């Protein structure tokens, strides 16, 4: 056998050195690449990656402003801000928002619609935190806290939200705030609303949204890898919204609400000196608090479908035949046009006929009032007097005069969605119906019927202008504002009604309206303690054929006449003018006038020495508990009624099926 050759040491060393050289070259190339990359990052890409690093480390958090408080004229808080637990989601920390929200749905009671809405807001948020749920319960907070490690980017914060301590009492005037919806989101300044979830929806909250909102601030904070705040770097504090004081009086508002309890209607009270609105009530009303965080479909449907329409603002939007409440204004128009003076008389046989027409327009008093002058026409509310006056005046001149008292146009009150009513004219009818004006229609308009429609606000304002001897006022709710935003406040009349008569005519009208209370159609509310001027009205709802009589007992209650009262007090120096409307209440003298008297009594006799004050916090809690129990009982009764209806329908369907077989 041949012996193995000895290893070639020189060859092995050469191979080893070659490998070392190759490895060295590779190391050199690798190090060179690292050095070049390091240089590139340090020199050329420094700014870009510094910014990205800061974005991962530094967060800009919006600081929403505190919404301005709302007070009544005596400093009673009507709209408060209360801290509540709110679930928030930071989009930059959540990789799959839809899945996260789906998992959170059982905890926070989120519906599919809620999730869709939240996802839409996330897509527009620019990585600002988005609200998931407002006003969490203690149970929801506890459930989330147990699962918090599984929901990175979701936190629970304490945020301020709106609260209305007196529930339905001021709902139709203050309104409410609610979640910003998609339509509103397209219109608002998103920077202005950064971090803010709520916006004024109706009422004062809507009209004065711009000054109540305030200006947002921000915080620049440093966070760790888990999004936890380590320290605050910079901050710009938000500017709170203006606090506003309204002209409303809590006590008078409460009296008005109590007087309308159980009845559909409206009351508006105004200070004749400057147009301050002292009370503004529409009944029935509703609790605005559930609308803040989102009212349930069930509760909203119950309000919407209620036949008494609690969401309907009768004081601002209800348009009714004003009936005889307009007679004082119309009578002054007769003087203005030179058609009447205080001594002019007519004979009233109980009816009026147009020349060449046999149709009789009846007076409310069968047999008539005999000889009637202007004062008696007011005191006894003589229809025939106004039939003749309007016929002589003509509809165009009647229209032109009545608009000076604000009929047929908005009053300009600081509330959204006011209705203008209808003060008809030939042009109005032609535009509306494409037909000409008929003489008989003027007769109906002369006593506040026919096409003539007015709101309770308009009647109160026209009465206030009569009380102040013809000075034009714009009714308003804002009395003062305290904050950074500037706003103009109305403090006095803005002109005078153009009138061709004497200044003394206004005082003589006061005297006629006072005699209405002393011995006329309003005599049931007379008092010797102070002087009241007033006018009653009964607005016909169901038409009555020629020769027939009004039979209340034969009519459905919804077809009963509307009851009106308007007036002011004290006569010598009017402090308050008002209108009262009770839908389908019957007679103004017996139903609406006593309500007006109750408000006058409070304002003139009780307010200064024994004002009605809000309940204490403990009393409010008890009241809210009682209301909650009453609502629960009502819901049970409604559900039972619906179940019975469904059963009856099912039985009827089954009977029809059997009959068909």
C-alpha positions as CSV (number, residue, x, y, z in Angstrom):
1,X,0.0,0.0,0.0
2,X,1.1,3.5,-0.7
3,X,1.4,5.8,2.3
4,X,-0.8,8.9,2.3
5,X,0.8,12.2,1.4
6,X,1.4,14.8,4.1
7,X,-0.9,17.9,4.0
8,X,0.3,20.7,1.8
9,X,0.7,23.3,4.5
10,X,1.4,26.1,2.0
11,X,-1.7,25.5,0.0
12,X,-3.9,25.4,3.1
13,X,-2.5,28.7,4.3
14,X,-3.1,30.2,0.9
15,X,-6.7,29.1,0.9
16,X,-7.2,30.3,4.4
17,X,-5.8,33.8,3.6
18,X,-8.0,34.0,0.5
19,X,-11.0,33.3,2.6
20,X,-9.9,35.9,5.1
21,X,-9.5,38.4,2.3
22,X,-12.9,37.7,0.9
23,X,-14.5,38.0,4.3
24,X,-12.7,41.2,5.0
25,X,-13.8,42.7,1.7
26,X,-17.4,41.7,2.5
27,X,-17.1,43.2,6.0
28,X,-15.6,46.4,4.5
29,X,-18.5,46.6,1.9
30,X,-21.0,46.0,4.7
31,X,-19.5,48.6,7.0
32,X,-19.2,51.1,4.1
33,X,-22.9,50.6,3.3
34,X,-23.8,51.1,6.9
35,X,-21.7,54.2,7.1
36,X,-23.1,55.5,3.9
37,X,-26.7,54.8,5.1
38,X,-26.0,56.4,8.4
39,X,-24.6,59.5,6.7
40,X,-27.7,59.6,4.4
41,X,-30.1,59.4,7.4
42,X,-28.1,62.0,9.4
43,X,-27.6,64.5,6.6
44,X,-30.2,64.0,3.8
45,X,-33.2,62.4,5.6
46,X,-32.7,63.9,9.0
47,X,-35.7,66.3,8.9
48,X,-38.1,63.6,7.5
49,X,-37.4,61.0,10.1
50,X,-37.1,63.5,13.0
51,X,-40.7,64.5,12.1
52,X,-41.9,60.9,12.0
53,X,-40.2,60.2,15.3
54,X,-41.8,63.2,16.9
55,X,-45.2,62.2,15.5
56,X,-44.8,58.8,17.2
57,X,-43.6,60.4,20.4
58,X,-45.4,63.8,20.5
59,X,-49.2,64.1,20.3
60,X,-51.3,67.2,19.7
61,X,-54.5,66.8,21.7
62,X,-57.5,69.2,21.2
63,X,-58.7,71.0,24.3
64,X,-62.4,71.7,23.7
65,X,-63.8,74.9,25.4
66,X,-66.4,74.9,28.1
67,X,-69.8,75.8,26.6
68,X,-71.3,79.0,28.0
69,X,-73.9,78.8,30.7
70,X,-77.4,80.1,30.3
71,X,-79.2,81.9,33.1
72,X,-82.6,83.5,33.7
73,X,-82.9,87.2,34.4
74,X,-82.4,86.5,38.2
75,X,-79.3,84.4,37.8
76,X,-81.0,81.0,38.0
77,X,-79.0,78.5,36.0
78,X,-81.1,77.0,33.1
79,X,-78.4,75.2,31.1
80,X,-75.5,73.7,33.0
81,X,-72.3,71.7,32.1
82,X,-71.8,68.5,34.0
83,X,-68.8,66.1,33.9
84,X,-69.6,62.7,32.5
85,X,-67.5,59.6,31.6
86,X,-66.9,59.5,27.8
87,X,-65.3,56.7,25.8
88,X,-62.8,58.0,23.2
89,X,-60.8,56.3,20.4
90,X,-57.5,57.5,19.0
91,X,-57.4,56.5,15.3
92,X,-53.6,56.6,15.1
93,X,-53.4,53.9,17.8
94,X,-56.1,51.5,16.5
95,X,-55.2,49.3,13.5
96,X,-58.7,48.0,12.8
97,X,-61.3,50.5,14.1
98,X,-64.3,48.5,12.8
99,X,-63.3,45.3,14.7
100,X,-62.5,47.3,17.8
101,X,-65.9,49.0,17.8
102,X,-67.7,45.7,17.1
103,X,-66.0,44.2,20.2
104,X,-66.9,47.3,22.2
105,X,-70.5,47.2,21.1
106,X,-71.8,44.9,23.9
107,X,-70.0,47.0,26.6
108,X,-71.2,50.4,25.4
109,X,-74.5,49.3,23.9
110,X,-73.5,50.5,20.4
111,X,-75.9,49.8,17.5
112,X,-74.9,49.2,13.9
113,X,-75.9,52.8,13.1
114,X,-73.7,54.0,15.9
115,X,-70.7,52.1,14.6
116,X,-71.3,53.4,11.1
117,X,-71.5,57.0,12.3
118,X,-68.3,56.6,14.4
119,X,-66.4,55.1,11.5
120,X,-67.4,58.1,9.4
121,X,-66.1,60.5,12.0
122,X,-62.9,58.5,12.3
123,X,-62.3,58.9,8.5
124,X,-62.6,62.7,8.9
125,X,-60.8,63.1,12.2
126,X,-57.2,63.7,11.1
127,X,-56.1,61.4,13.9
128,X,-57.9,63.5,16.5
129,X,-59.6,61.4,19.2
130,X,-63.2,60.5,18.3
131,X,-66.0,60.1,20.8
132,X,-67.5,56.6,21.0
133,X,-70.1,57.1,23.7
134,X,-71.1,60.0,26.0
135,X,-72.4,59.7,29.5
136,X,-71.3,56.1,30.3
137,X,-72.9,54.4,33.3
138,X,-70.8,53.1,36.2
139,X,-71.4,49.6,35.0
140,X,-70.1,50.3,31.5
141,X,-67.0,52.0,32.9
142,X,-66.4,48.9,35.1
143,X,-66.8,46.5,32.3
144,X,-64.4,48.4,30.1
145,X,-61.8,48.7,32.8
146,X,-61.6,45.0,33.1
147,X,-60.9,44.6,29.4
148,X,-58.8,47.8,28.9
149,X,-55.5,45.9,28.1
150,X,-57.2,44.5,25.0
151,X,-58.3,47.8,23.6
152,X,-55.2,49.9,22.9
153,X,-56.1,53.4,21.7
154,X,-59.5,53.4,23.6
155,X,-59.7,55.5,26.8
156,X,-62.3,56.7,29.2
157,X,-62.2,60.4,29.9
158,X,-64.2,62.8,32.0
159,X,-65.7,65.5,29.7
160,X,-68.3,68.2,30.2
161,X,-71.7,67.7,28.6
162,X,-74.9,69.8,28.7
163,X,-77.5,69.4,31.3
164,X,-81.0,71.0,31.6
165,X,-82.0,70.9,35.3
166,X,-85.6,71.8,34.8
167,X,-86.4,69.3,32.1
168,X,-89.4,70.3,30.0
169,X,-90.0,73.8,31.6
170,X,-87.7,75.7,29.2
171,X,-87.4,73.1,26.4
172,X,-89.3,75.1,23.7
173,X,-87.2,78.2,24.3
174,X,-83.7,77.1,25.3
175,X,-83.8,74.0,23.0
176,X,-81.0,71.5,23.3
177,X,-77.6,70.4,22.0
178,X,-76.9,67.1,20.4
179,X,-74.3,65.1,18.5
180,X,-72.9,66.7,15.4
181,X,-74.5,64.8,12.5
182,X,-73.1,64.2,9.0
183,X,-75.0,67.2,7.4
184,X,-73.7,69.5,10.1
185,X,-70.2,68.1,9.8
186,X,-70.1,69.2,6.2
187,X,-70.9,72.8,7.2
188,X,-69.0,73.5,10.4
189,X,-65.5,74.8,10.8
190,X,-63.8,71.6,11.9
191,X,-60.9,73.4,13.5
192,X,-63.4,75.4,15.6
193,X,-65.1,72.2,16.7
194,X,-62.0,70.2,17.3
195,X,-62.6,68.0,20.3
196,X,-66.2,69.0,20.5
197,X,-69.0,66.5,20.0
198,X,-72.1,68.7,20.6
199,X,-73.8,71.5,18.7
200,X,-76.9,73.6,19.3
201,X,-79.9,72.0,17.5
202,X,-82.8,74.2,18.2
203,X,-83.8,77.2,20.4
204,X,-81.4,79.5,22.1
205,X,-78.7,76.8,21.9
206,X,-78.9,77.0,18.1
207,X,-79.5,80.7,17.7
208,X,-76.5,81.7,19.9
209,X,-74.3,78.7,19.0
210,X,-71.5,80.9,17.8
211,X,-71.0,82.7,21.1
212,X,-71.9,79.8,23.4
213,X,-69.3,77.5,21.7
214,X,-66.1,79.3,22.6
215,X,-62.7,78.7,21.0
216,X,-60.7,75.4,21.3
217,X,-57.2,75.1,22.6
218,X,-54.7,72.2,22.5
219,X,-52.0,70.3,24.4
220,X,-48.8,69.0,23.0
221,X,-47.8,65.9,25.0
222,X,-45.0,63.3,24.9
223,X,-46.2,59.6,24.9
224,X,-44.5,56.2,25.3
225,X,-44.8,53.3,22.9
226,X,-48.2,52.4,24.4
227,X,-49.6,55.9,23.9
228,X,-49.5,56.7,27.6
229,X,-48.8,60.4,28.3
230,X,-45.4,61.0,29.8
231,X,-45.3,64.7,30.1
232,X,-46.9,67.9,28.7
233,X,-44.7,69.9,26.3
234,X,-46.9,72.9,25.4
235,X,-50.4,74.0,25.9
236,X,-52.8,76.7,24.6
237,X,-55.8,77.0,26.9
238,X,-59.3,77.0,25.3
239,X,-61.5,80.1,25.5
240,X,-64.8,79.4,27.2
241,X,-68.0,80.3,25.4
242,X,-70.0,83.3,26.5
243,X,-72.3,83.0,29.5
244,X,-75.7,84.5,28.5
245,X,-78.5,85.8,30.7
246,X,-82.0,85.6,29.3
247,X,-84.9,87.9,29.9
248,X,-87.0,85.0,31.1
249,X,-88.2,84.8,34.7
250,X,-88.2,81.4,36.2
251,X,-91.2,82.1,38.5
252,X,-93.4,83.5,35.7
253,X,-92.4,80.6,33.4
254,X,-93.4,78.2,36.2
255,X,-96.8,79.8,36.7
256,X,-97.5,79.7,32.9
257,X,-96.6,76.0,32.7
258,X,-98.8,75.2,35.7
259,X,-101.7,77.1,34.3
260,X,-101.5,75.2,31.0
261,X,-101.0,71.8,32.7
262,X,-103.0,69.1,30.9
263,X,-104.0,71.5,28.1
264,X,-102.6,72.2,24.7
265,X,-101.6,75.8,24.2
266,X,-99.1,78.6,24.5
267,X,-98.3,81.6,26.6
268,X,-95.9,84.5,25.7
269,X,-95.3,87.4,28.1
270,X,-93.3,90.6,27.0
271,X,-92.1,93.7,28.8
272,X,-93.7,96.5,26.7
273,X,-90.9,99.0,27.5
274,X,-88.2,97.1,25.7
275,X,-89.4,93.8,24.2
276,X,-87.9,91.5,26.9
277,X,-89.6,88.2,26.7
278,X,-90.6,87.3,30.3
279,X,-92.2,83.9,29.7
280,X,-92.4,81.6,26.7
281,X,-94.3,78.4,27.1
282,X,-95.6,75.8,24.7
283,X,-97.6,72.9,26.2
284,X,-97.2,70.0,26.2
285,X,-93.5,70.0,26.3
286,X,-90.7,67.4,26.6
287,X,-87.5,66.7,28.4
288,X,-84.5,67.8,26.3
289,X,-81.9,65.9,28.2
290,X,-82.2,62.5,26.4
291,X,-81.4,64.4,23.1
292,X,-77.9,65.3,24.3
293,X,-76.3,61.9,24.0
294,X,-78.9,60.5,21.6
295,X,-82.5,59.7,22.3
296,X,-83.6,56.1,21.7
297,X,-85.7,55.3,18.7
298,X,-88.5,54.1,21.0
299,X,-88.6,57.3,23.0
300,X,-88.4,59.6,20.0
301,X,-91.2,57.7,18.2
302,X,-93.3,58.1,21.3
303,X,-92.8,61.9,21.2
304,X,-93.2,62.1,17.4
305,X,-96.4,60.1,17.4
306,X,-98.0,61.7,20.4
307,X,-101.3,63.2,19.2
308,X,-100.7,66.2,21.5
309,X,-97.4,67.0,19.6
310,X,-95.1,67.8,22.5
311,X,-92.3,68.6,20.0
312,X,-94.4,71.3,18.3
313,X,-93.5,74.8,19.5
314,X,-96.9,76.4,19.5
315,X,-95.7,79.8,20.8
316,X,-93.3,80.3,17.9
317,X,-94.7,78.2,15.1
318,X,-98.4,77.6,15.9
319,X,-100.6,79.6,13.4
320,X,-104.1,80.1,14.6
321,X,-107.1,82.4,13.7
322,X,-106.5,85.3,16.1
323,X,-110.2,86.0,16.5
324,X,-111.3,89.1,18.5
325,X,-107.8,89.8,19.9
326,X,-107.1,91.9,16.8
327,X,-110.0,94.3,17.3
328,X,-108.0,97.0,19.2
329,X,-105.4,97.2,16.5
330,X,-108.1,97.2,13.7
331,X,-110.0,99.9,15.5
332,X,-106.9,102.1,15.6
333,X,-106.6,101.5,11.9
334,X,-110.1,102.9,11.4
335,X,-109.0,106.1,13.1
336,X,-105.7,106.2,11.1
337,X,-107.6,106.1,7.8
338,X,-110.2,108.6,9.0
339,X,-113.1,106.1,8.8
340,X,-113.9,106.2,12.5
341,X,-113.4,108.4,15.6
342,X,-114.4,107.7,19.2
343,X,-117.8,109.1,18.7
344,X,-118.8,107.4,15.4
345,X,-121.6,105.0,15.9
346,X,-123.2,102.2,13.9
347,X,-126.4,100.2,14.6
348,X,-126.0,96.5,15.1
349,X,-129.1,94.3,14.5
350,X,-127.0,91.2,15.1
351,X,-125.8,90.7,11.5
352,X,-124.2,92.4,8.5
353,X,-124.9,91.9,4.8
354,X,-122.8,93.0,1.9
355,X,-124.7,95.3,-0.6
356,X,-126.7,93.2,-3.1
357,X,-126.1,90.0,-1.1
358,X,-128.6,88.3,1.2
359,X,-125.9,86.3,3.1
360,X,-125.9,87.4,6.8
361,X,-122.6,87.6,8.6
362,X,-123.7,87.1,12.2
363,X,-122.6,88.8,15.4
364,X,-121.8,86.6,18.3
365,X,-124.8,88.1,20.2
366,X,-128.1,87.0,18.7
367,X,-130.2,90.2,18.3
368,X,-127.2,92.4,18.2
369,X,-125.9,95.2,20.5
370,X,-127.9,98.1,19.2
371,X,-126.1,101.4,18.9
372,X,-122.3,100.9,19.1
373,X,-119.4,103.3,19.3
374,X,-115.7,102.4,19.1
375,X,-115.3,101.9,22.8
376,X,-118.3,99.7,23.1
377,X,-117.1,97.7,20.1
378,X,-114.0,96.8,22.2
379,X,-115.7,96.3,25.5
380,X,-118.4,94.0,24.2
381,X,-116.4,92.7,21.2
382,X,-119.0,93.6,18.6
383,X,-118.4,91.7,15.4
384,X,-120.8,93.7,13.3
385,X,-118.8,96.9,14.0
386,X,-115.7,95.3,12.5
387,X,-117.6,93.8,9.5
388,X,-118.7,97.3,8.5
389,X,-115.3,98.9,9.3
390,X,-113.4,96.3,7.2
391,X,-115.8,96.6,4.3
392,X,-115.2,100.3,4.2
393,X,-111.5,100.0,4.7
394,X,-111.0,97.3,2.1
395,X,-108.7,94.3,2.4
396,X,-105.6,96.1,1.0
397,X,-105.7,98.9,3.5
398,X,-106.5,96.5,6.3
399,X,-103.5,94.4,5.3
400,X,-101.2,97.5,5.1
401,X,-102.3,98.6,8.5
402,X,-102.0,95.3,10.4
403,X,-98.5,94.6,9.1
404,X,-97.4,97.6,11.1
405,X,-98.2,95.6,14.2
406,X,-96.1,92.7,12.9
407,X,-98.8,90.4,11.4
408,X,-97.9,88.4,8.3
409,X,-94.2,88.6,9.0
410,X,-91.6,87.3,11.5
411,X,-91.2,89.4,14.7
412,X,-87.4,88.9,14.6
413,X,-87.2,87.2,17.9
414,X,-83.8,85.5,18.6
415,X,-85.1,82.0,18.0
416,X,-84.8,79.9,14.8
417,X,-87.6,78.6,12.7
418,X,-90.2,81.3,13.6
419,X,-93.4,81.2,11.5
420,X,-94.7,84.5,10.0
421,X,-98.4,83.7,10.1
422,X,-100.7,85.0,7.3
423,X,-102.0,88.5,6.9
424,X,-103.9,88.0,3.6
425,X,-104.2,90.4,0.7
426,X,-105.4,90.1,-2.9
427,X,-101.8,89.5,-4.0
428,X,-101.3,86.9,-1.4
429,X,-104.4,85.0,-2.5
430,X,-103.5,85.3,-6.2
431,X,-100.0,84.0,-5.6
432,X,-101.2,81.2,-3.3
433,X,-104.4,80.0,-5.0
434,X,-104.4,81.7,-8.4
435,X,-107.8,83.3,-7.7
436,X,-109.0,86.8,-7.0
437,X,-110.1,88.2,-3.7
438,X,-113.8,88.0,-2.7
439,X,-115.6,90.7,-0.7
440,X,-116.9,88.2,1.8
441,X,-113.4,87.1,2.7
442,X,-112.7,90.6,4.0
443,X,-115.6,90.2,6.4
444,X,-114.1,87.0,7.8
445,X,-110.6,88.6,8.1
446,X,-112.1,91.5,10.1
447,X,-112.8,89.3,13.1
448,X,-109.6,87.3,12.9
449,X,-111.0,84.4,10.9
450,X,-110.7,83.2,7.4
451,X,-107.2,83.3,5.9
452,X,-105.9,85.4,8.8
453,X,-103.5,83.4,11.0
454,X,-101.2,84.6,13.7
455,X,-98.8,83.1,16.3
456,X,-99.2,83.6,20.1
457,X,-95.9,85.5,19.9
458,X,-97.3,87.9,17.3
459,X,-100.4,88.6,19.4
460,X,-98.3,89.2,22.5
461,X,-96.0,91.6,20.6
462,X,-98.8,93.6,19.0
463,X,-100.5,93.9,22.5
464,X,-97.2,95.1,24.0
465,X,-96.9,97.8,21.3
466,X,-100.5,98.9,22.1
467,X,-99.5,99.0,25.8
468,X,-96.5,101.2,25.1
469,X,-98.5,103.7,23.0
470,X,-97.3,102.6,19.6
471,X,-93.6,102.2,20.0
472,X,-92.2,99.4,17.8
473,X,-90.4,96.6,19.7
474,X,-88.5,93.5,18.6
475,X,-89.2,90.7,21.1
476,X,-86.0,89.2,22.3
477,X,-84.7,86.7,24.9
478,X,-81.0,87.8,25.3
479,X,-80.6,90.3,28.2
480,X,-76.9,90.2,28.6
481,X,-73.7,88.3,27.5
482,X,-70.5,87.8,29.4
483,X,-67.4,86.5,27.6
484,X,-64.9,87.0,24.8
485,X,-67.4,87.2,21.9
486,X,-69.2,90.4,21.2
487,X,-73.0,90.4,20.7
488,X,-75.5,93.2,20.4
489,X,-78.3,93.4,23.0
490,X,-81.6,95.1,22.4
491,X,-82.5,97.5,25.3
492,X,-85.2,99.8,23.8
493,X,-87.8,100.2,21.1
494,X,-86.5,100.6,17.6
495,X,-89.1,103.1,16.2
496,X,-92.8,104.0,16.3
497,X,-95.8,102.8,14.4
498,X,-96.7,105.4,11.7
499,X,-100.1,106.6,12.9
500,X,-102.3,109.5,11.7
501,X,-104.4,109.8,14.9
502,X,-103.6,111.5,18.2
503,X,-101.3,110.2,20.9
504,X,-104.3,110.2,23.3
505,X,-105.9,107.5,21.1
506,X,-103.5,105.0,22.6
507,X,-104.6,106.0,26.1
508,X,-108.3,105.8,25.1
509,X,-107.7,102.3,23.8
510,X,-106.1,101.4,27.1
511,X,-109.3,102.7,28.8
512,X,-111.5,100.6,26.4
513,X,-109.5,97.5,27.1
514,X,-109.6,98.2,30.9
515,X,-113.4,98.5,30.7
516,X,-113.5,95.1,28.9
517,X,-112.1,93.7,32.1
518,X,-114.3,95.8,34.4
519,X,-117.6,95.1,32.7
520,X,-117.2,93.6,29.3
521,X,-116.3,90.2,27.9
522,X,-113.4,89.9,30.3
523,X,-115.2,90.9,33.5
524,X,-114.6,87.5,35.1
525,X,-111.0,88.4,35.9
526,X,-111.6,91.9,37.3
527,X,-109.7,92.8,40.5
528,X,-109.6,96.0,42.5
529,X,-106.0,95.4,43.5
530,X,-104.5,96.7,40.2
531,X,-105.7,97.7,36.8
532,X,-105.8,95.2,33.9
533,X,-106.5,95.9,30.2
534,X,-107.4,93.0,28.1
535,X,-109.2,91.5,25.1
536,X,-110.8,88.1,24.9
537,X,-111.1,86.0,21.7
538,X,-112.8,82.8,20.6
539,X,-111.5,81.4,17.3
540,X,-113.8,79.2,15.4
541,X,-112.3,75.9,14.3
542,X,-115.3,74.1,12.8
543,X,-117.4,76.1,10.3
544,X,-121.1,76.5,11.0
545,X,-123.7,76.6,8.3
546,X,-125.9,79.6,7.8
547,X,-128.8,79.6,10.3
548,X,-127.2,76.9,12.6
549,X,-126.0,77.4,16.1
550,X,-122.7,76.4,17.7
551,X,-123.3,73.2,19.7
552,X,-120.1,72.3,21.6
553,X,-121.5,69.1,23.0
554,X,-122.1,67.8,19.4
555,X,-118.5,68.3,18.3
556,X,-115.4,66.3,18.7
557,X,-113.1,68.0,21.3
558,X,-110.5,68.6,18.7
559,X,-113.1,70.8,16.8
560,X,-113.9,73.0,19.8
561,X,-113.1,76.7,19.5
562,X,-109.6,78.0,20.4
563,X,-109.6,80.2,23.5
564,X,-107.6,83.5,23.4
565,X,-106.8,86.2,25.8
566,X,-104.4,89.2,25.4
567,X,-103.8,92.1,27.7
568,X,-101.4,94.1,29.9
569,X,-101.0,95.4,33.4
570,X,-100.9,97.7,35.3
571,X,-102.7,100.0,32.9
572,X,-101.1,103.2,34.2
573,X,-97.6,101.9,33.7
574,X,-97.6,98.6,31.8
575,X,-94.9,96.1,33.1
576,X,-96.2,93.0,31.3
577,X,-98.2,92.3,28.1
578,X,-99.2,88.8,27.2
579,X,-101.1,86.4,25.0
580,X,-102.7,83.1,26.1
581,X,-103.9,80.5,23.7
582,X,-105.7,77.3,24.7
583,X,-106.2,74.9,21.8
584,X,-109.8,73.7,21.6
585,X,-110.4,75.4,25.0
586,X,-113.7,76.9,24.2
587,X,-114.4,80.5,25.2
588,X,-111.6,83.0,25.7
589,X,-113.5,84.7,28.6
590,X,-113.9,81.6,30.7
591,X,-110.8,79.6,29.8
592,X,-107.9,81.8,28.6
593,X,-108.6,85.0,30.5
594,X,-108.3,83.4,34.0
595,X,-104.9,82.1,33.0
596,X,-103.8,85.6,32.0
597,X,-105.0,86.9,35.4
598,X,-102.8,84.3,37.2
599,X,-99.8,85.5,35.4
600,X,-100.6,89.2,36.0
601,X,-101.1,88.4,39.7
602,X,-97.7,86.8,40.0
603,X,-95.9,89.6,38.1
604,X,-97.6,92.5,39.8
605,X,-98.3,91.3,43.3
606,X,-96.1,88.3,44.2
607,X,-92.8,88.5,42.2
608,X,-90.9,91.0,44.3
609,X,-91.9,89.9,47.8
610,X,-92.5,86.1,47.4
611,X,-90.8,84.9,44.1
612,X,-91.2,81.3,43.0
613,X,-87.7,79.7,43.2
614,X,-86.4,76.4,41.8
615,X,-86.4,73.3,44.0
616,X,-83.2,72.4,45.8
617,X,-80.9,69.7,44.5
618,X,-82.4,67.1,46.8
619,X,-85.9,68.1,45.7
620,X,-84.9,67.9,42.1
621,X,-83.6,64.4,42.6
622,X,-87.0,63.3,44.1
623,X,-88.9,65.0,41.3
624,X,-86.7,63.3,38.6
625,X,-87.2,59.9,40.3
626,X,-91.0,60.4,40.4
627,X,-91.0,61.4,36.7
628,X,-88.9,58.3,35.8
629,X,-91.4,56.1,37.6
630,X,-94.3,57.8,35.8
631,X,-92.6,57.4,32.5
632,X,-91.9,53.7,33.1
633,X,-95.5,53.1,34.0
634,X,-96.6,55.0,30.9
635,X,-94.2,52.9,28.7
636,X,-95.7,49.7,30.2
637,X,-99.2,50.9,29.4
638,X,-98.2,51.9,25.9
639,X,-96.5,48.5,25.3
640,X,-99.6,46.7,26.6
641,X,-101.9,48.7,24.4
642,X,-99.7,48.0,21.3
643,X,-99.7,44.3,22.2
644,X,-103.5,44.3,22.5
645,X,-103.8,46.0,19.1
646,X,-101.5,43.4,17.6
647,X,-103.5,40.6,19.1
648,X,-106.8,42.2,17.8
649,X,-105.3,42.6,14.3
650,X,-104.1,39.0,14.3
651,X,-107.5,37.8,15.4
652,X,-109.1,39.9,12.6
653,X,-106.7,38.6,10.0
654,X,-107.4,35.0,11.2
655,X,-111.2,35.6,10.9
656,X,-110.8,37.0,7.4
657,X,-108.7,34.0,6.4
658,X,-111.4,31.6,7.7
659,X,-114.1,33.6,5.9
660,X,-112.2,33.4,2.7
661,X,-111.8,29.6,3.0
